[in-house]
Amino acid sequence: MSFRIAFIGAGSIEFTRKLVADLLTVPEFDRVELAFTDINARNLEMVAELCRRDIAHNRRGARILATTDRREALRGARYVFCVVRVGGLEAFRTDVEIPLKYGVDQCVGDTLCAGGLMYAQRGIAALLEFCRDIRELAEPDCLLLNYANPMAMLTWAANVHGGVRCVGLCHGVQHGGHQIAEVLGIGREELSYVCAGINHQTWFVDVRARGRRVDGAELLAAFERHPVFSRTEKCRIDMLRRFGVYSTESNGHLSEYLMWYRKRPREIGRWCDLETWIHGETGGYLRVCQEGRDWFELEFKHGASGHPPLTYAVEHRSDEHGAFIIEALETGRAYRGHFNLPNGSAITNLPADAVIEGPGYVDRHGIHLTPVGELPLGCAAVCNQSVSVQRMGVRAAVTGDLLLLKQAMLLDPLVGAVCNPPEVWRMADEMLVAQAKWLPQYAGEIAAAKRRLKAEPEPTLKAAPGYRPSAAERARRARLADSRDRKVR
């Protein structure tokens, strides 16, 4: 087979390289054309060099086009992967640090809460440009495979406002499945499940171990006695205790989508293990991304020649959905997974227009959601609260409606639990001004927001901007930095 697969944001080196390895494990894809595009020419050159070496090492016939011209990369593409972070770490830092001044303590800030909403405003502004180029230049009915966050809002915008067929892909379901298998003491291949909800608030509504149904009480007992997860997954375990089902999302992520676990700084340590970022460290993902950037600049300072090529083999293939979806569409070998798509009637007590995450399958005829029926009422209530925020966030990003954006922030569970309305209004203005260069749809609002910030008194800060890692985490970082320094030297 010969067709073009484009990657927007290909400078995400590890992720792009992994997706390419997954794709080229498929024998029929030996001669596909891979078109990489990114605004960072240095990262783009490096990932192209790494992937070309991998391809040569595995004797594949695939070709790589690397270009900073997005339209050139998208020309004639049958599939497009979106793996961008609009605004990079510069914008991401303001997603975390400005809300922290107002007491909104986020671990990640890329899906909901104040950070996730602003990330959506930047991402959707860029995504609609991507969609325009896809409509104009790619193959008819080109499929956009979105890995960028906030997953639900970007996928919603592409399907409804971008005029492009889009599926959102995340690996939270797979990771949660591995945890459940571990606490039940069975192999991953002995576990089956159905998950349903919205991205990062998806629930294991049907869990079966070796064909036997596992109820919430049994699963709760298994997690509570696990020597590691009982300490690192306290939010997820508490949600399991109170709602009867386990959440797919990591402890740190989940803690910032709800109004209960992060609203008082002194309680965060009760619910979040700060020794590893993903379990709930304040600003943890920003810190990891910053360290990753520093590692890249040191590790690749003298080129990629010191890094061994990857071996393309079935046993090394990751469990990311993207390559499996393309394989199913092109070869007819059916694939089952959990996908982010417009709901319709798949989950009957979530809105039809919402982008849900649910079970489905892929074959030559397309991607098909499997009907789920009703979520447990408590789980549906949690999701519906977030869906309302997402709907408002998408509409605000498309129209540049600042009032609607502020209302979305006010109605966000964690923001609303911490801030009063004047604080939310000021916080939104401050974030808007800080991120102005990535927000073309708000160009008419920036000057007024600056005037309001000058006219209004500074708020009494609820929390100093910065991060509060534990002593164990600080020691771990020091060991990691020392190890990297020795490796580079």
N, C-alpha and C positions, 0 to 999 in steps of 0.2 A: 504494500500500500504506500502511496505517496500523497501526502496532504500536509498543510501547514498548521502547526500549533504555535500560537503566540503567547508570550509571557510578558505582562505589563507589571513592572516592578521587579524585573529579573535580577537586579542587583542584590536581592535577598539571597545571599550565596548558598547557605546550607539548605534552605527550603527548595530553591530552584534546582539545585543539584540532585536532591532527593527525588523530586518529581520527575526529572529527566531519567534518572535511574529506574524508577518504577515504569515509566512509559517504554523504555527500551528493553525492559525485560520481556515484553510482548513480542514474539517472533515476527508477527505481521507488520510491526512498526519499524522494522529495520531501516527503512529508507525515508522516514518522515522528515520534514523540514521543520526546524525549531527556530522561531524568530524571537529573539530577546530584545526587550527595550526597557530603558530606565533613564531617568534624568541625571543619574550619577555615572559619568562615563568611566571612571576608574573602577567602580564596583562591577559595572557591566563587562568591562574588559577582563576582569579577574574571573568572573563566573563563566564567561565564554571560554577562557583558557582552560579552566578546570574541567568543564564539561567536554571540550574537544579532546583533552587527554583521556578522559574516561571512555569516550566513544572509540578512540583509536585503540586503547588497551583492550576493549571488548570486541574489536573488529566489527563494529556496526557501520552501516552506510549512511546514517543520519547526518544531515548538514545543519550547521548553525549560522544564522544571520544575527549579528549583534549590531544594534543601531540605536542612537538616541532619538531618531525620528519615529515617533509612535505610529504615524499613519503608514509609513513604509513597512513596519513590522506587521501591522494588521491587514495589509493588502492580501486578499485571497485566503485569509485564515478560516479554517473550519471550526477550530476550537480556540478559545482565549482563556488563559489563566490570569486572574487578577490577584496579585500578591503585594499590593502597594501599602505603604504607610504614608499618607499625605501629610506633609509638614515635618516628617521625620522626628527625630528626638527633640528638636527645638520646640515644636508645637506640643509634643507629648509632655514635655516638662511642665508647660503651663496647664495642661489638662489635669495634672496632679497637684501642682504647688499652689495655684490660685484657689481652688476649692478648699485646700487644707487650711488656708488662712481663715476661712469661714467655718471651720470645724468639720468639713466634709472629708472624711478620711477614707481614701480609696487604696486598695491593693493594686489594682490594674488600671481601671478607668478607660476601658476600650469598648464597652458594650452598652451599659446604661449609666446612670448617675450623671453628674455634671460633665465629667471627662468624656464619657461615651457619647453624650449628646453633641458636644462640640466636635468630637472626632467624626461624627456623622455629618455635621455641617461641612467640614472640609472634604471628607471622602465623597459625599454625594455630589458636591460641586464638580469634582474631578471626574467622578464616575459617569456623569451625564455627558461629559465630553468624550470619554471612552466609547460610550454607547453610540454617540453620533458617528464617530469614526468607524465603528463596527458596522453600523447600518449602511454606511456609504461605501466601505471598502472590502469587508469580509465576504465570505461565501453567504448566499442566502440561508437564513435560518441558523446562522452561526450560534454555537452554544457558549455562553460566558460561564466559566466555573470560578466562582468567587470564594477566595480564601481570606479576603480582607475583612477586618472588623470595623465598625459593629456589624456583624454578619446579617442579622435580620433586617436592619434598616437599609443597608446597601443593597441587599438582594431585593427587598421591597421596591426601592427606588428604580433599580434596573428593569424589573419586570413591568412596573406600572407606568413609570415616567420616562424610562430610557428606550422603550420599544425593542428590547433585546431579551431573548430567552435566556434566563439566568437561573442557576442552581447554586445555593450556598453550601459550603462544605466545611465541616469542623470535625475534630477528632475527640471531642469530649466523651461521646458515647463509648467509643472503643476503650478509652482509658478507664472509664467507670466500670466497664465490663471486666477488665483485667482485675480491678480491685475486688469485685464481687466474687469472682472465681477464687481469688486468693483467700478471702475470709471464709468461704465455704469449703476450702480444702480440696478443690477439684481443678482439673485442667481447664484452660480456657475453651478448648474444643468441646468440653462436656457441658458448657453453659449456653443457654439460649435465652433471649430476652426480646421484649418489645419496649421501645422508648417513645415517648410522645410529649410534646410541649412546645416551647419556643427555644431558640438557641440560647444555651447557657442556663436555661430553666427547663430542661427536659427531664422527664421522670421515667424510671424503670418501672413501668406499670405491670409488666408480666415477666417474672424471672423463673426460669426452670433449670434445675440442676439434674442432669442425667434424665431429663424428661419429667421430673417431679416438681410440682409447683412449690415455690418458696414464698411464704407470706412475709409481711413486714415485720412481725414479731421475731421470726427466726432470723431474718437478716439483721435486725437491730442487735440481737444477742451476739451474732457472729462479729459484727463490727465492734461492739463494746469490749469483747474479749481479745481482739487483735492487738498485739503488743505495740504496733506502730500506728495504725489507722485510728485507734482509740484516742491517740494523742494529737494526731495531725489533722483529723477530719471532724472536728468537734461541731462545726456548723452543720455539716451534712448529716452527721449522726443525730443532732438535735432536730433537724427537719424530718428525718426518718422517724424519730420518736413521736413527733407531733402531727405529721401528715401521713405516715404509714408507707411512704415510698421513698426510695433513694434518688438523689439528684445526680445528674451526669456531671455536673460542673465541679471544678476544684474548690476546695474550702475557701481560699482567698477570693476567687471570683464570686462565689455564691454569697459571701458575707456582705458584699457591697451592693447587691441587687435587692436587698430586703431592708426593712426599717428597724430591725431588732438588734443586730450583732455589732455594729460599728458606730452607733450614735453617741456613745460616751467613751472617750479615750481610755479611761481606767478599766473598761470592761473588755477592750479588744484582746488583751492577753488571756482572758478567760475562754475565748472562742477561737483564737488564732495562735498557732504555733509559729513563732517568728524565726525559727532556725532555718527555714527554707522559704523562699519568697512566695511560692505558689500556695502556701498554707495561710497567708494573710498578712505578711509584712507590709507596713505602710509604704506605698510607692515602690513595692518590691519589683514589679515588672519593669518599671522605668529604670531602676537600678541595674537589673539584669541586662536590659538592652544597652545601657551605657557601657557596662563592662564588656558586652559583646562587641560593640563598636571599637572600644579600645583594643580588645584582643585582635580584631581584624586588622587594625592599623599597624599593630606590632607584628602579628603573625605573617602578614602578607607584604611586609615592607620590602622584602627583597624578591618578591614574585612567588609563584605557586609551585616552583619546581621541587620543593622539599616535601610535598604532600602526595602520598601514594594515590594512584587512581582507584576508583571504586570498581568492584566486580559486579557486573549485572547478572544476577541469578535469582531464581524464584525464591530461594530460601532467604534472600536478603531484601525481598520486596517489602515495603512498608505497608501499613494498613490504612494509609490515606486513600480516600475514595476516588480522587481525580482520575488516575490512570485506569482504574477498574471501570469507571463510567465510560470513558472513551473506548476501551476495549470492548465493552458490551455493545455499545452503539455501532461499532465498526465490524465486529465479528459475529455478533449474535450470541456470544457466550454470556448468559444471563448473570447479573450481579445483584445481590441483595445488600442493602445498607440503610442508613438513616440520613435523610437529606433535608435541606431547608428550601421550601417551595411555598407558593401561595396556598393557603389552606383549602379554599373551596368548602367541601363538606367532610374532609378527612377526620377532623376533630370537631365534634358537633357542638361542644360548648366553648369553643373559641371562635372569634369573628372570622367570617369567610374571607375578608381581605387581608388578614394577618399572614405573615410569613411564619409558618410553623416548622418545627423539626420533627419528623416522623419517619416511620418505616416505609420502605418502598423497594422497587426493583427496576432494573434497567435491562433492556434488550434492544434489538434493532429498531423497534417501534418507538423508543423514547424512554423517558424517566416517568415512572408511575408511582404515585403515592398509594399506600394501602389504607383503606378505611380503618380508623381506630375506634370511633364512637366517642363516648364521653370520657374525659379525664375525671378522676376523683374531684369532687367539688372544691376542696381546699386548694388543690394544685391548680385547678382552672382559675380560681380567684387570684392566686399569686401571678399567674401568667397574664390574666386579663388586665391587671393593674399595669404591668409592663407594656403590654400591647398598646394601651392608650397613650403611654409616653412615647413609644416608638412611632405610632401613627402621626402624632403631633410633630415629632422630631423630623420625620421624613417630609411632611408638608412644609415645615419651616425651612428646611434646607432647599427645597425646590423653589419656593416662592420668595425667600428672603424675608419672611415675616418674623421680625424680632419679638413682637409681643407673643406670638405663638411659641417661639423657642423658650421664652421666659416662663410661660405657663407650663410647658413640658418639664422644665427643671423644677418648678414648684411642686408638680405632681409626682416627680420621681420619689420612690419610697425613702431612700436614704437622705436625699437632700431635704425633703419635707420633714423628716424626723429631726433634723438638726437646725435648719435655718427658718427664719420668719420671712414673709414676703419681701420687705425692703432689702434684706440681705441677699435674697435670691436675685432680685432685680440688679443690684449693684454687682454681684459676682458675675452675672451674665454679661454686663457691660464691660467689666474688666477683662473677661476672657475674649470677648469680641474684639476689643482694641488690641490685645496681645497677639491675636491670631489673624489680624486684618488682611495680611497679604495672601492668605489661603482662602479667604471668604469673599469672593467677588460678588456673590448675590446680596451681600450686606453693605456694599460700597456706600449706599446712601445713608446708612445708619451710623457709620463709624464716627464722623465728626460730632454728631449729637451725643453719642455715648461718651466721647472724650470730654465734652462740656459738662455732662452730668457728673462724671467722676471728679472733675475739678471743683464743681459747685458743692458737692455733698461731702460731709466730714468722713474721714477715714473710719472704718468700723473698728470696734474693739476686737482685736484678734482673738479668736478662740483657740487657735493652735499655731505654734510657730512653724513656718514652712521648713520642711526637712524630713528626715526619716529616722526611725527609732529602732534600729536592729538590736537584737539581743547580743549579749556578750559572746555567746556561742556563734552567732552569725558573723560578728565582727572577726572572730578568730578564723572562721572558715574562709572569709573573704581574703584575709591576710595570707593564709596558706595557699589559696588559689592564685593570688597575685604573684607570690614568690615563685610558685611552680611555673607560671607563664613566663616570668622574667628569665628564669634559668633556661627554659626551652628556647626563647628567642635568642638569648646570648649564645 
